[in-house]
Amino acid sequence: MTDETLTTTHPPSDAAAAAGTGVRDRLAVRLLLISTFVVILNETIMGVALPRLMSDLDIPASTAQWVTTAFMLTMAIVIPVTGFVIQRFTTRAVFLAAMTLFSLGTAICALAPGFDALIVGRVVQACGTAIMLPLLMTTVMTVTPPASRGRTMGNISIVISVAPAIGPTISGLVLSVLDWRWLFALVLPIAIGALALGAVRLPNLTETRSARVDVGSVILSAVAFGGIVYGLSGLGAVATTGITTTTWVSLGAGAVALVVFVLRQLQLQKVDGALLDLRTFSSSTFTVSVGVMAISMMSLFGTLILVPLYAQTVLGLEALQTGLLLLPGGLLMGLLAPSVGRAYDRVGPRPLLVPGAIVVSASAWGFTLLGATSSPWLMLACHVTLSAGLALMFTPLFTSALGALPMHLYSHGSAMVGTVQQVAGAAGTALFVTVLTAQSATLLAGGSEAVDATAGGIHAAFLVGAVISLAAIPAAFFVKAAPSPHGAPVDEAAPALAH
């Protein structure tokens, strides 16, 4: 055998090893994608069920919305800790812990005798969900080549945006024939199946390293994010119960704790000991992307809680009809996400983000046209338009934000993105319900009928959301393409590398 022959026999072996690693990575990412889709689906699955809960458990809208707000609030509190968890423990261990918590919470909700037990179950569910999302993002950023991240992030966008969007549809289908507890009973075997599959097939993809958790930061984080969102949610009852001391104390304590938390992280990150490393914000692209993402999440989750209330309370539609009306938008987001991901790899973020922000704002203003006698088709058109705009935005935002960071900050960036996403969603939900409740109470006091008062409250909430959506349009112009692996900016007009 010649030397030349010898030299040509090794590359195929290396290629085979690389191919084997690629297959392993793709399998792991797919498993994480499917599992994360299942857990995030539960974030909004109770939206259509709110009127049923209000009737069955005799609670007002400001209380019922906590089945969604408590979920997002818990995620906002837990997600900052995941940066430490992902660094300290293996992919497999983190996945098993997350899916075990989610399965346990789902079982509690399925067996809940009343509202208090339901909230406990939702909190346990959210603890598992909070771990899954940053784990997925960090793993993808670690194993996916930069030139194809747009396509992979397109799949993540399906998980992050489509799962919450189709939650109301699935909820409506189930509630048309079964009790609200079945929303969890039907998910439980799927969650357990994903847990079992991960226990057998999921490899370890990330390297662990020594890391410590700062207990003081964990406490400050919980008080900061929890206090702010709890205070905002409490404002929903102000119109009927008056301004309470608890509401203002929660907001004040949350704001103070947030300032102290930030100062503490700035000190701890000097020795790489921060719970949430704020050096992620030294990248202007990351900062702007996260800001636009927050606005988008407020629009998405605020709309997802208002539309079912409007459809069922004002238009008198059944839960199944409401769910079916929301289905086209969710499907559209799913269909567009992969194409948007491929387009990002070719042209970069701005050609997608700017039109997307304009479309989202246009849909938000369209929602303000809804009244007590509006056609359900107008609501459908607005929701489909919103879904199309968000589909254009989410993949570029996630990819640009995380791609702008060095590898050692991926876990912190993922945790930061998840935290902002959940706090913005919870704040959007709380804000929309607050405006709805306050305006409805004012109209009722003025002699309006209940349906007209609710329609007026929903109109006022959508108007606030429309004004907020305008801020995303100029900000979208400042989101840049993620840098290349060598540190140079990626040419937004250059095509993606073929794989």
Helices and strands as residue ranges (DSSP letters): H 3-41, H 50-56, H 61-64, H 66-88, H 91-110, H 115-143, G 146-148, H 149-157, I 158-162, H 163-175, H 182-185, H 188-201, H 215-234, G 235-237, H 238-241, H 245-268, G 269-271, G 278-282, H 284-309, I 310-314, H 319-347, H 350-367, H 376-403, G 407-409, H 410-445, H 450-469, H 472-476
